[in-house]
Amino acid sequence: MELYPRRRLFHRQNQNNIYRIFFYTILMIAGLWIVYGVDRGTVQPMGLPTLTPTRASASYASEAEAHFAAGNIPKAIEAYQRATEVEPNNAEHWARLARIQTYSSALTTTDAERMSALDNALSAVNRAKELDPDSSTVAAIRAFVLDWKASATFSADEKQSLLFEAEKEAARALQLDPTNTLALVFYAEVLIDQQKWSQGEQYLTLARESGEDLWDWHRVYANYLETLGAYSGAIEAYDRAIELAPNMTFLYIYAGANYRQLAFSSPIKTQQEQLYERSLEYFARAAAINEQLGLQIPFPYLSISRTYSQTGDYFAAALNIQKALDYRPDDPDIYGQLGIVFRKSRNFEGSNMAFKCAIEGCNPEESCLGRYGRECIAKYNEQGVQVEPLPLSPNTLVYYYSYASNLAALSRPQDNKCPDARRVMKLIIDAGYGTDPVVQQILAENENICQIVDRGGILALRTPTVTPENETPQPGDNDMLQLTPTSTPTLNP
């Protein structure tokens, strides 16, 4: 009898299953891949926030144009810079950035700031030309940038070189597209700055019909009328430009400067007062626009100050410059303008400290004395700052010789400031400005005063006979002597 082994009723014998082994192997490999991927960053852990999609350059460009239309030039520049970062090969973005950077130079107070803005604009438009050398718009904007850079340049040779290049670029823009209205307008502006007034007028006439709704056409036409001394017509042109671009604050500044020039030229006192009031209204509108946008731009207050200074209200003039300094307490040029106002009001001590900050620079404590004639008061949020010296240039020359005149006039045998006065006068002479007849006479009188003080004599405190404020104002220098080699007479806002 055969006996079979007993079956295991409650225990099942383990058996290897090839499919189960394969499944576990795949699972292990997947696990190792995930761990390795997390370490390398190719696999993100669960629960992390999703990535924000990158904005398109067109979005930044639209934002820039909106800011520009609103008058917020700094924000417009920032947005276009973002657009060029996202799409660096877009020539149009670079060109439009250059155009706005050029306009921003109209709101600067120092030569260095102005030139920096124009250098940035030229770099941007040069990049645009590299990307699209056959674009008529790019060529037109490059002519515009070169023209404004020429106006800010002190070297006569460099100025002529820039204007020549600007004219070639404008002509090339019209060769690429003879119907480009902007090219016609900028070509006219270049010709006007070259004192080719009849040719400039011809190009403005060609662009008149198509440029009627282009505020740049009216701006350039206003500039053309200024060169002819037709200030009333220039105001009308600026008003039309303001209608088309109501938030471009520098247009209000230009129009206000024309009202101020008309006021100075008027022989009728009541008419003078009305024109000065209109001038102040335009500057105040520019200041209000900046306030609404949260922009702390000192330029409107400096223009208001110049108007009050021209009317003889030096107290109001000083208050407005101090307001500008609240925005830019480290700006040496504004200290220089405050020194001029103090000097006109015969506040020589206050003038001296303001000029020192402008010409020699000053520490935080001295900056308070230069601004307020006293220490800063913390509860009024007044803070001292370090002020760097302002380089000597045709635009800052008036501060230098006024400072020298102050030092000479304040000198006494027991407090002789003439060594400092002579040091400043030497800077003026070494820079080549001592050959100008007016400056030469001012420096000679200062030296005469110092020689009397050196001999132990005392003079009554006075200003030199020939001073900027005693000069007959010309278009472009309502308040101070200008020795800038400009190609066309323009008003000083």
C-alpha positions in Angstrom: 0.0 0.0 0.0 1.4 3.4 -1.0 1.2 6.2 1.5 1.3 9.8 0.2 2.8 12.6 2.4 0.3 14.5 4.5 -0.8 17.8 3.0 -0.2 20.9 4.9 -3.6 22.2 5.8 -2.7 25.5 7.5 0.8 26.4 6.1 1.5 27.3 2.5 5.0 26.7 1.1 6.8 29.9 0.0 7.4 30.1 -3.8 9.3 32.7 -5.7 7.2 34.5 -8.4 9.2 36.1 -11.2 6.6 38.8 -11.9 6.7 39.9 -8.3 10.4 40.1 -8.3 10.3 42.2 -11.5 7.8 44.6 -10.0 9.8 45.2 -6.9 13.0 45.7 -8.9 11.2 48.4 -11.0 9.9 50.0 -7.8 13.4 50.2 -6.3 14.9 51.7 -9.5 12.1 54.4 -9.6 12.8 55.2 -5.9 16.5 55.6 -6.5 15.8 57.8 -9.6 13.5 60.1 -7.5 16.0 60.5 -4.7 18.8 61.2 -7.2 16.6 63.7 -9.1 15.7 65.6 -5.9 19.4 65.9 -5.1 20.2 67.3 -8.6 17.1 69.6 -8.7 15.6 67.9 -11.7 12.7 66.6 -9.5 10.9 69.1 -7.2 9.4 68.0 -3.9 5.6 68.1 -3.7 4.1 71.1 -2.0 6.4 73.7 -3.5 4.7 76.8 -5.0 4.4 76.8 -8.8 6.8 79.1 -10.7 5.5 82.5 -11.8 5.5 82.8 -15.6 8.0 85.4 -17.0 6.4 88.6 -18.3 6.7 89.2 -22.0 8.7 92.2 -23.1 5.7 93.7 -24.8 4.0 93.8 -21.4 6.9 95.8 -20.0 6.9 98.1 -23.0 3.2 98.8 -22.6 3.8 99.6 -18.9 6.7 101.9 -19.9 4.5 103.8 -22.4 1.8 104.2 -19.8 4.2 105.6 -17.3 5.6 107.9 -19.9 2.2 109.2 -20.8 1.5 109.8 -17.1 4.7 111.8 -16.8 6.5 109.3 -14.7 9.8 109.3 -16.7 11.8 107.3 -14.1 9.3 104.5 -14.0 9.1 104.5 -17.8 12.8 104.1 -18.1 12.8 101.3 -15.5 10.0 99.4 -17.4 11.8 99.7 -20.8 15.0 98.5 -19.2 13.1 95.4 -18.0 11.8 94.9 -21.6 15.3 95.0 -23.0 16.4 92.4 -20.4 13.6 90.0 -21.3 14.1 90.6 -25.1 17.6 92.0 -25.6 17.4 91.8 -29.4 14.3 94.0 -29.8 15.6 97.2 -31.5 12.3 99.1 -31.0 12.6 98.7 -27.2 16.1 100.0 -27.1 15.2 103.0 -29.3 12.2 104.0 -27.2 14.3 103.6 -24.1 16.8 106.0 -25.6 14.2 108.6 -26.5 12.8 108.7 -22.9 16.3 108.8 -21.4 17.0 111.8 -23.5 13.9 113.6 -22.3 14.9 112.7 -18.7 18.0 114.9 -19.1 15.7 117.9 -19.2 14.8 117.4 -15.5 18.4 117.2 -14.3 20.1 119.9 -12.3 23.8 119.2 -12.7 26.0 118.9 -15.8 27.1 115.4 -14.7 23.6 114.1 -14.3 22.6 115.6 -17.7 25.5 114.0 -19.5 25.0 110.7 -17.7 21.4 110.5 -18.9 22.4 111.4 -22.5 25.3 108.9 -22.5 22.9 106.2 -21.4 20.5 107.2 -24.2 23.3 107.1 -26.8 24.3 103.6 -25.6 20.8 102.4 -25.9 20.1 103.8 -29.4 23.5 102.6 -30.6 22.4 99.1 -29.5 19.1 99.6 -31.4 21.1 100.6 -34.5 23.2 97.4 -34.2 20.1 95.3 -34.1 18.2 97.1 -36.9 20.5 99.3 -39.0 17.8 99.9 -41.6 15.1 101.2 -39.3 14.1 104.8 -40.1 12.7 105.3 -36.6 15.9 104.1 -34.9 17.9 106.5 -37.1 15.6 109.4 -36.3 15.8 108.8 -32.6 19.6 108.5 -32.8 19.7 111.9 -34.5 17.5 113.3 -31.6 19.9 111.8 -29.0 23.0 113.2 -30.7 21.4 116.6 -31.0 20.5 116.9 -27.3 24.0 115.5 -26.4 25.5 118.3 -28.5 23.5 120.9 -26.6 24.9 119.6 -23.3 28.5 119.5 -24.5 30.9 122.4 -23.6 33.6 121.6 -26.2 32.9 123.5 -29.4 34.6 120.9 -31.5 32.7 118.0 -29.9 29.5 119.9 -30.3 30.0 120.4 -34.0 31.0 116.8 -34.4 27.9 115.6 -32.7 25.6 117.9 -34.7 27.2 116.8 -37.9 26.6 113.2 -37.1 23.1 114.0 -36.0 22.4 115.7 -39.3 23.7 112.6 -41.2 21.6 110.3 -39.1 18.4 112.3 -39.7 19.1 112.5 -43.4 19.5 108.7 -43.4 16.3 108.2 -41.5 14.5 110.1 -44.3 16.2 108.1 -47.0 14.9 104.9 -45.4 11.4 106.3 -45.0 10.7 109.8 -46.6 7.2 109.8 -44.9 8.6 109.4 -41.3 7.2 112.5 -39.6 9.3 112.0 -36.5 12.4 112.0 -38.7 11.3 115.3 -40.3 10.8 116.8 -36.9 14.1 115.7 -35.4 15.9 116.8 -38.6 14.4 120.2 -38.2 15.6 120.3 -34.6 19.1 119.5 -35.6 19.1 122.2 -38.3 17.8 124.8 -35.9 20.6 123.9 -33.4 23.0 124.4 -36.3 21.6 127.9 -36.8 20.2 126.8 -40.2 16.9 128.4 -39.3 15.4 128.6 -42.8 16.1 125.0 -43.5 14.8 124.0 -40.2 11.6 125.9 -40.8 11.2 124.1 -44.2 11.3 120.7 -42.6 8.9 121.8 -39.9 6.6 122.9 -42.7 6.9 119.6 -44.5 5.9 117.8 -41.3 3.2 120.2 -40.2 0.2 118.3 -41.6 1.2 114.9 -40.5 2.7 116.2 -37.3 -0.2 118.2 -36.1 -1.0 115.5 -33.4 2.6 114.9 -32.6 3.6 116.9 -29.5 7.3 116.8 -30.5 6.4 118.8 -33.6 5.0 121.6 -31.5 7.9 121.4 -29.0 10.5 121.9 -31.8 8.4 124.6 -33.4 8.3 126.4 -30.1 12.0 126.1 -29.8 12.4 127.6 -33.3 10.2 130.6 -32.4 12.3 131.1 -29.2 15.4 131.5 -31.4 13.6 134.3 -33.3 12.6 136.0 -30.0 8.9 135.3 -30.8 8.1 134.3 -27.2 4.3 134.7 -27.5 4.2 132.3 -30.4 6.5 129.9 -28.6 4.1 129.9 -25.7 1.2 129.0 -28.0 3.2 126.2 -29.5 4.1 124.9 -26.0 0.4 125.1 -25.0 -0.5 122.9 -28.0 2.2 120.4 -27.1 0.9 120.4 -23.5 -2.6 119.6 -24.8 -1.2 116.6 -26.5 1.1 115.5 -23.7 -0.4 117.1 -20.5 2.0 115.3 -18.1 5.3 116.2 -19.7 6.4 118.6 -17.0 9.4 120.0 -18.8 7.0 121.5 -21.4 5.4 123.6 -18.6 8.9 124.6 -17.5 9.7 125.8 -21.0 6.5 127.7 -21.4 6.9 129.3 -18.0 10.4 130.5 -19.0 8.9 132.2 -22.0 6.4 134.0 -19.9 9.2 135.1 -17.6 11.1 136.5 -20.6 8.1 138.4 -21.8 7.7 139.8 -18.3 11.2 141.1 -18.2 10.9 142.7 -21.6 7.6 144.5 -20.8 7.8 148.2 -19.9 4.4 148.1 -18.3 4.4 147.2 -14.6 0.9 145.7 -14.4 1.6 143.6 -17.5 4.9 142.5 -16.0 3.1 141.3 -12.9 0.5 139.4 -14.9 3.2 137.7 -17.0 5.3 136.8 -14.0 2.1 135.3 -12.4 1.5 133.2 -15.5 5.0 132.0 -15.4 4.6 130.9 -11.8 1.3 129.1 -12.7 3.1 126.9 -15.2 5.9 126.0 -12.9 3.4 125.2 -10.1 1.4 122.9 -12.5 4.7 121.0 -13.2 5.3 120.7 -9.5 1.7 119.5 -8.9 2.1 116.8 -11.5 5.3 115.5 -9.9 3.6 115.6 -6.4 0.7 113.5 -7.7 3.1 110.9 -9.2 5.2 110.9 -6.0 8.3 112.2 -7.8 10.6 114.4 -5.8 12.0 116.4 -8.7 13.5 119.8 -7.7 13.4 121.5 -11.1 9.9 123.2 -10.9 10.9 124.8 -7.6 14.1 126.0 -9.0 12.2 127.6 -11.9 9.8 129.2 -9.4 12.8 130.5 -7.5 14.3 132.1 -10.6 11.0 133.9 -11.3 10.8 135.3 -7.7 14.5 136.3 -7.9 13.8 138.2 -11.1 10.9 140.1 -9.4 13.2 140.9 -6.4 11.3 138.7 -3.9 14.4 136.9 -2.6 12.7 135.5 0.4 10.3 133.5 -1.7 13.1 132.6 -4.0 15.1 131.2 -1.2 12.2 129.2 0.3 11.6 127.5 -3.1 15.3 126.6 -3.4 15.2 125.2 0.1 12.2 123.1 -0.9 14.3 121.8 -3.8 17.1 121.0 -1.4 14.6 119.0 0.8 14.3 116.7 -2.3 18.0 116.7 -3.1 20.0 117.7 -0.1 23.2 116.5 -1.6 22.9 118.4 -4.9 25.8 120.9 -5.0 24.2 122.8 -7.9 21.2 123.7 -5.9 23.4 125.0 -3.1 25.0 127.2 -5.7 21.7 128.6 -6.8 20.8 129.2 -3.1 24.1 131.1 -2.8 23.2 133.3 -5.7 19.8 134.2 -4.1 21.3 134.9 -0.7 23.9 137.1 -2.4 21.3 139.1 -4.2 19.5 139.7 -1.0 22.9 140.7 0.5 23.0 137.8 2.9 26.7 137.3 2.3 27.3 135.0 5.3 24.5 132.6 4.3 25.6 132.9 0.7 29.2 132.0 1.6 28.3 128.8 3.3 26.0 127.8 0.4 28.8 128.5 -2.1 31.2 126.5 0.0 29.0 123.5 -0.2 28.7 123.9 -4.0 32.3 124.6 -4.8 34.3 122.8 -2.1 31.8 120.3 -0.8 30.7 120.2 2.9 30.1 117.7 5.7 26.7 116.9 7.1 26.9 119.7 9.7 28.0 122.3 7.2 25.2 121.2 4.8 22.6 122.2 7.4 24.3 125.6 7.8 24.3 125.9 4.0 20.6 125.1 3.7 19.1 126.8 6.7 21.8 129.0 8.2 21.5 126.9 11.4 21.8 123.3 12.6 19.3 120.8 11.3 16.3 120.1 13.5 15.5 116.4 13.9 11.8 116.9 14.7 11.4 118.6 11.3 13.0 115.6 9.6 16.0 117.8 8.7 19.2 115.7 8.2 22.7 116.7 7.3 24.3 115.0 4.3 27.7 114.9 2.7 27.9 117.2 -0.3 30.5 116.6 -3.0 32.1 119.6 -4.8 30.8 120.8 -8.1 33.3 120.8 -11.0 34.1 124.1 -12.7 32.3 124.4 -16.0 30.6 127.2 -18.0 27.3 126.4 -16.2 28.9 126.6 -12.7 31.3 129.4 -13.4 28.9 132.0 -11.9 29.1 130.2 -8.5 32.9 130.2 -8.5 33.4 133.9 -9.2 30.5 134.9 -6.9 32.1 132.9 -4.1 35.4 134.6 -4.8 33.6 138.0 -4.7 32.0 137.1 -1.4 35.3 136.0 0.2 36.9 139.3 -0.9 34.0 141.4 0.2 33.9 139.7 3.7 37.6 140.1 4.2 39.0 142.2 7.1 42.5 142.7 8.3 41.7 140.6 11.3 39.8 138.1 9.3 41.4 138.0 5.9 39.6 135.6 3.5 41.6 136.8 0.5 43.9 133.8 0.3 40.7 131.6 -0.2 39.4 134.2 -2.7 42.6 134.2 -4.7 42.7 130.4 -4.7 39.2 130.3 -6.2 40.1 133.0 -8.7 43.2 131.0 -9.8 41.0 128.0 -10.5 38.9 130.2 -12.8 42.0 131.6 -14.6 43.7 128.2 -14.9 40.5 126.8 -16.5 40.7 129.5 -19.2 37.7 131.6 -18.1 39.7 134.6 -17.0 39.9 135.9 -20.6 36.2 136.7 -20.7 35.9 140.5 -20.4 33.1 140.4 -17.7 34.8 137.7 -15.7 38.1 139.5 -16.0 36.6 142.7 -14.6 35.0 140.9 -11.7 38.3 139.2 -10.8 40.2 142.4 -11.1 37.9 144.2 -8.7 38.2 141.3 -6.2 42.0 141.6 -6.4 41.8 145.3 -5.8 39.7 144.7 -2.7 42.1 142.1 -1.4 45.1 144.4 -1.9 43.4 147.1 0.2 42.7 144.5 2.9 46.3 143.3 2.7 47.4 146.9 3.4 45.2 147.0 6.5 42.3 149.0 4.9 38.6 148.2 5.4 36.0 148.6 2.7 32.3 148.9 3.2 30.7 145.5 2.5 29.5 145.5 -1.1 29.4 143.5 -4.2 31.6 144.1 -7.3 30.3 146.6 -9.8 29.9 144.0 -12.5 27.9 141.0 -11.2 25.6 138.5 -12.9 22.5 140.2 -11.4 23.5 143.6 -12.8 23.9 142.2 -16.3 21.1 142.8 -18.7 19.3 139.4 -18.9 19.5 137.8 -22.3 17.5 134.8 -23.6 19.1 132.0 -21.8 20.4 133.9 -18.8 17.6 135.6 -16.9 19.4 135.3 -13.6 23.1 134.6 -14.3 25.8 135.1 -16.7 26.1 132.2 -19.2 29.3 131.4 -21.0 28.1 128.1 -22.4 28.9 127.9 -26.1 25.4 127.2 -27.2 24.5 127.2 -30.9 21.1 128.8 -30.4 19.8 131.2 -27.7 17.5 129.2 -25.4 15.8 130.2 -22.2 17.1 129.1 -18.9 14.1 127.4 -17.2 
